[in-house]
Amino acid sequence: MAVIHTPVKGFSGPGVAGLHFVDGRAETDDEGVIAYARRHGYRVEDTAPKRKPPAKTETPKE
């Protein structure tokens, strides 16, 4: 999930890729839309929790 902020502060209305902005922000989990927004000057905040690396399991010694 990411929050997309428009370059125009406070913009409300339809935006890129079907997003609807309210007070200059919209949310999406579409990776294509997120990449497009980054390339075109939108500020993108990643809101998805960071994945932890898998825990290492020890193999029993024989």
C-alpha positions as MATLAB code, in Angstrom:
seq = 'MAVIHTPVKGFSGPGVAGLHFVDGRAETDDEGVIAYARRHGYRVEDTAPKRKPPAKTETPKE';
ca = [
       0.000    0.000    0.000;
       1.204    3.504   -0.755;
      -0.047    7.041   -0.326;
       0.377    9.169   -3.462;
       0.669   12.950   -3.021;
      -0.042   15.236   -5.980;
       2.472   17.857   -7.077;
      -0.392   20.379   -6.673;
      -0.905   20.821   -2.938;
      -4.508   20.276   -1.813;
      -5.826   18.994   -5.163;
      -9.115   17.091   -4.944;
     -10.608   15.205   -7.862;
      -9.849   12.494  -10.397;
      -6.189   11.833  -11.059;
      -3.864    9.410  -12.791;
      -4.770    5.772  -13.361;
      -8.239    6.072  -11.875;
      -7.088    7.393   -8.502;
      -9.330    9.910   -6.773;
      -7.378   12.502   -4.798;
      -8.685   14.215   -1.684;
      -6.640   17.126   -0.307;
      -3.734   16.125   -2.526;
      -3.534   12.449   -1.590;
      -4.804    9.046   -2.673;
      -4.021    5.453   -1.683;
      -3.259    2.452   -3.879;
      -1.591   -0.924   -3.796;
      -1.186   -1.123   -7.584;
       2.574   -1.338   -8.253;
       2.146    0.003  -11.792;
       0.351    3.126  -10.567;
       2.982    3.627   -7.847;
       5.809    3.385  -10.410;
       4.000    5.795  -12.755;
       3.484    8.305   -9.944;
       7.180    8.193   -8.972;
       8.261    8.751  -12.587;
       5.943   11.743  -12.981;
       6.810   13.782   -9.915;
       4.265   12.560   -7.395;
       5.522   11.977   -3.857;
       4.984    8.357   -2.807;
       4.918    7.146    0.801;
       5.154    3.391    1.232;
       2.752    2.415    4.004;
       3.044   -1.356    3.770;
       4.807   -2.934    6.707;
       8.359   -3.971    5.949;
       8.821   -7.703    5.624;
      11.122   -9.358    8.088;
      13.635  -11.841    6.723;
      12.661  -15.448    7.412;
      13.875  -16.776   10.721;
      16.879  -19.046   10.486;
      16.211  -22.543   11.672;
      18.945  -24.618   13.141;
      19.349  -28.168   11.987;
      19.826  -30.613   14.830;
      23.353  -31.948   15.199;
      23.668  -35.684   15.067;
];
